[in-house]
């Protein structure tokens, strides 16, 4: 909460991903597709952040949901 209030951390986007769908993150010319099981690694508990994305994919420019 304090880091968010001070501007050190921020929320870029919120996307709903239905079951059995995948999430593709785009960062420049790179992209990463995460299936439902892969997303669990990056999810945090309520009010806490999850794990960071791999290097080179931390500045996400767009998000796409696919079946």
VENNORUR-V32693 format. One record per backbone hydrogen bond with DSSP energy under -1.0 kcal/mol. CO is the residue of the C=O (numbers start at 1). NH is the residue of the N-H. Records with the same first field share a line. If there is no record, write none. Layout:
CO = NH, NH
This chain:
1 = 5
2 = 6
3 = 8, 9
18 = 21
22 = 66
23 = 34
24 = 64
25 = 32
26 = 61, 62
27 = 30
30 = 27
32 = 25
34 = 23
35 = 39
38 = 41
45 = 48
54 = 57
62 = 26
64 = 24
66 = 22
